[in-house]
Amino acid sequence: MRAGLVLGLLLLAGPAARACTVCRPKVEAGIHNAAYSANLLLVLLPVALVLALGLAVFFVDSVRPPFFLRRA
């Protein structure tokens, strides 16, 4: 418990990633290019899929099948 708390605090207090003055513009240009929105979408896609799966599992009992699939 204590080790986990210490580890969490150390991870929060860690320094931010930095680049040297020569490399920094190149790194920023590589991130903020024409494909930025596509890259952002690809990064957020797994989050959306996990959220959709969780909602589907949560609401599976409350969703009724269409009238033509119901049993008599």
HELIX and SHEET records of a PDB file:
HELIX    1   1 ARG A    2  LEU A   12  1                                  11    
HELIX    2   2 ARG A   24  ILE A   31  1                                   8    
HELIX    3   3 TYR A   36  PHE A   59  1                                  24    
HELIX    4   4 PHE A   67  LEU A   69  5                                   3    
END                                                                             
